[in-house]
Amino acid sequence: MNRVFPSIQWISSFLISAFLLGSVSCGIVSASRVFYSASQEGEFPSIYSMLNDHHSPAVADIQIVILSSVAIISSSIIYLVKYVSLGSFCINLLQMIGLLKIRYQNPDIPRPYKVWLPFIFGSIALSLFLIFTPVIQSPSIEHVYQVVFLFCGFLCYWLQANLNGHATCFDTITCYCQLLFNISPSEDPEEQKN
């Protein structure tokens, strides 16, 4: 913009900043809803499925803001983008593999939409390309850190899944967090109908 329209360069900078702010706020809200849904399915601690007076998962919102702030302050933005993009490519790869698995193991279950197979295989190939190209092109120790970072997430998930009903200290922590954040369990829509 500086070369093409030097007089209105500040407008493009302002618009880019505004769009980034909107994108970040939407990312925080959508990520907290992912935590909320996973908690309702028993994959995350129950504290994430509790809502405040405004029907917002406050604990998930606060945790996402704190962890994002720590990640941005303690590292450069380039490394953060690399970690997040690797995670998103891996999630996309696993989603497409899961879609194929469900499609062939349970072909009779109803689906709201059907994805054309070349799109699935193309998405798998693109994800594999984006995951492995940086490793092959310029191998470095930071790729090991990225893999360790991902496996830490898998380890946390495995611990939560296996200790879900066995750790009583989680109940005490949940009780104190409910009092601190003024949150309560969400009402089940099935119970509201009865």
C-alpha positions as CSV (number, residue, x, y, z in Angstrom):
1,M,0.0,0.0,0.0
2,N,2.9,2.3,0.6
3,R,4.0,2.1,-3.0
4,V,0.6,2.1,-4.6
5,F,-1.4,4.6,-2.4
6,P,1.1,6.3,0.0
7,S,-1.4,8.8,1.3
8,I,-3.9,6.2,2.6
9,Q,-1.4,3.7,4.1
10,W,-2.7,4.4,7.6
11,I,-6.2,3.3,6.5
12,S,-5.0,-0.1,5.5
13,S,-3.0,-0.4,8.7
14,F,-6.1,0.5,10.7
15,L,-8.3,-1.9,8.8
16,I,-5.9,-4.8,9.2
17,S,-5.6,-4.1,13.0
18,A,-9.4,-4.0,13.3
19,F,-9.8,-7.3,11.3
20,L,-7.2,-8.9,13.5
21,L,-8.9,-7.8,16.7
22,G,-12.2,-9.2,15.4
23,S,-10.5,-12.4,14.4
24,V,-8.9,-12.8,17.8
25,S,-12.1,-12.2,19.7
26,C,-14.0,-14.7,17.5
27,G,-11.2,-17.2,18.1
28,I,-11.5,-16.8,21.9
29,V,-15.2,-17.2,21.9
30,S,-15.2,-20.2,19.5
31,A,-12.4,-22.0,21.4
32,S,-14.2,-21.6,24.7
33,R,-17.2,-23.2,23.2
34,V,-15.1,-26.1,22.0
35,F,-13.9,-26.5,25.7
36,Y,-17.5,-26.3,26.8
37,S,-18.7,-29.0,24.4
38,A,-15.8,-31.3,25.2
39,S,-16.5,-30.9,28.9
40,Q,-20.1,-31.9,28.4
41,E,-18.9,-35.0,26.6
42,G,-16.7,-35.9,29.6
43,E,-13.4,-35.2,27.8
44,F,-12.5,-32.1,29.8
45,P,-13.0,-31.4,33.5
46,S,-16.6,-30.4,34.4
47,I,-15.6,-26.9,35.3
48,Y,-15.4,-26.0,31.6
49,S,-19.1,-26.8,31.1
50,M,-20.3,-24.4,33.8
51,L,-21.8,-21.1,32.7
52,N,-21.9,-17.6,34.4
53,D,-25.0,-15.3,34.5
54,H,-24.4,-14.3,30.9
55,H,-24.5,-18.0,29.7
56,S,-20.7,-17.9,28.9
57,P,-18.1,-20.5,29.8
58,A,-16.1,-18.0,31.9
59,V,-13.4,-20.4,33.1
60,A,-12.6,-21.5,29.5
61,D,-12.5,-17.8,28.4
62,I,-10.2,-16.8,31.2
63,Q,-7.9,-19.8,30.6
64,I,-7.6,-19.2,26.9
65,V,-6.8,-15.5,27.4
66,I,-4.2,-16.3,30.0
67,L,-2.5,-19.1,28.1
68,S,-2.5,-17.0,24.9
69,S,-1.0,-14.0,26.7
70,V,1.7,-16.1,28.2
71,A,2.5,-17.7,24.9
72,I,2.7,-14.4,23.1
73,I,4.8,-12.7,25.9
74,S,7.2,-15.6,26.4
75,S,7.9,-16.4,22.8
76,S,8.1,-14.7,19.4
77,I,5.0,-14.5,17.2
78,I,6.8,-16.6,14.5
79,Y,7.2,-19.6,16.8
80,L,3.6,-19.2,18.0
81,V,2.3,-19.3,14.5
82,K,4.4,-22.3,13.7
83,Y,3.0,-24.2,16.7
84,V,-0.6,-23.3,16.1
85,S,-0.4,-24.1,12.4
86,L,1.2,-27.5,13.1
87,G,-1.6,-28.2,15.5
88,S,-4.3,-27.1,13.1
89,F,-2.9,-29.2,10.3
90,C,-2.7,-32.2,12.6
91,I,-6.3,-31.7,13.7
92,N,-7.4,-31.3,10.1
93,L,-5.6,-34.6,9.2
94,L,-7.2,-36.4,12.1
95,Q,-10.7,-35.0,11.3
96,M,-10.5,-36.3,7.7
97,I,-9.2,-39.7,8.8
98,G,-12.1,-39.8,11.3
99,L,-14.5,-38.9,8.5
100,L,-13.3,-41.7,6.3
101,K,-13.5,-44.2,9.3
102,I,-17.1,-43.3,10.1
103,R,-18.0,-43.3,6.4
104,Y,-16.8,-46.9,5.9
105,Q,-17.5,-48.4,9.3
106,N,-21.0,-46.9,9.7
107,P,-22.3,-46.2,6.2
108,D,-26.0,-46.3,7.3
109,I,-26.0,-43.6,10.0
110,P,-27.8,-40.4,9.0
111,R,-25.5,-37.5,8.0
112,P,-26.4,-33.8,7.6
113,Y,-24.1,-33.5,4.6
114,K,-21.9,-35.8,2.6
115,V,-18.4,-34.9,1.5
116,W,-17.1,-35.9,-1.9
117,L,-14.2,-38.3,-1.5
118,P,-11.6,-36.4,-3.6
119,F,-12.0,-33.5,-1.2
120,I,-11.2,-35.8,1.7
121,F,-8.2,-37.3,0.1
122,G,-7.0,-33.9,-1.2
123,S,-7.3,-32.5,2.4
124,I,-5.3,-35.4,3.8
125,A,-2.6,-35.0,1.2
126,L,-2.4,-31.2,1.8
127,S,-2.2,-31.7,5.5
128,L,0.6,-34.3,5.2
129,F,2.4,-31.9,2.8
130,L,2.1,-29.0,5.2
131,I,3.2,-31.1,8.2
132,F,6.2,-32.8,6.6
133,T,7.6,-30.2,4.1
134,P,9.2,-27.9,6.8
135,V,10.8,-30.9,8.5
136,I,12.3,-32.2,5.2
137,Q,13.2,-28.8,3.9
138,S,15.0,-27.4,6.9
139,P,15.3,-29.9,9.8
140,S,15.9,-28.2,13.2
141,I,15.4,-28.8,16.9
142,E,12.3,-26.6,17.0
143,H,10.4,-29.4,15.1
144,V,11.1,-31.7,18.0
145,Y,9.8,-29.0,20.4
146,Q,6.6,-28.8,18.3
147,V,6.0,-32.6,18.4
148,V,6.7,-32.6,22.2
149,F,4.2,-29.7,22.6
150,L,1.6,-31.7,20.7
151,F,2.2,-34.9,22.8
152,C,1.9,-32.9,26.0
153,G,-1.7,-32.1,24.9
154,F,-2.4,-35.8,24.2
155,L,-0.9,-36.6,27.6
156,C,-3.2,-34.1,29.4
157,Y,-6.2,-35.5,27.5
158,W,-5.3,-39.1,28.4
159,L,-4.8,-38.2,32.0
160,Q,-8.2,-36.5,32.1
161,A,-9.9,-39.3,30.3
162,N,-8.5,-42.0,32.7
163,L,-8.7,-40.0,36.0
164,N,-12.1,-38.5,35.3
165,G,-14.0,-40.4,38.0
166,H,-11.1,-41.4,40.2
167,A,-9.6,-38.1,41.5
168,T,-11.5,-36.5,44.3
169,C,-9.3,-33.4,44.4
170,F,-10.9,-32.3,41.2
171,D,-14.2,-32.0,43.0
172,T,-12.8,-29.7,45.6
173,I,-11.1,-27.5,42.9
174,T,-14.3,-27.4,41.0
175,C,-16.2,-26.3,44.0
176,Y,-13.8,-23.4,44.8
177,C,-13.8,-22.3,41.2
178,Q,-17.6,-22.2,41.1
179,L,-17.5,-19.9,44.1
180,L,-14.7,-17.8,42.7
181,F,-16.1,-17.3,39.2
182,N,-19.8,-17.4,40.2
183,I,-20.6,-20.2,37.8
184,S,-23.0,-23.1,37.9
185,P,-23.6,-26.2,35.8
186,S,-25.6,-25.6,32.6
187,E,-29.2,-26.9,32.5
188,D,-29.8,-29.9,30.4
189,P,-32.2,-29.2,27.6
190,E,-33.8,-32.6,28.0
191,E,-34.6,-31.9,31.6
192,Q,-36.2,-28.5,30.6
193,K,-38.6,-30.2,28.3
194,N,-40.0,-32.5,31.0
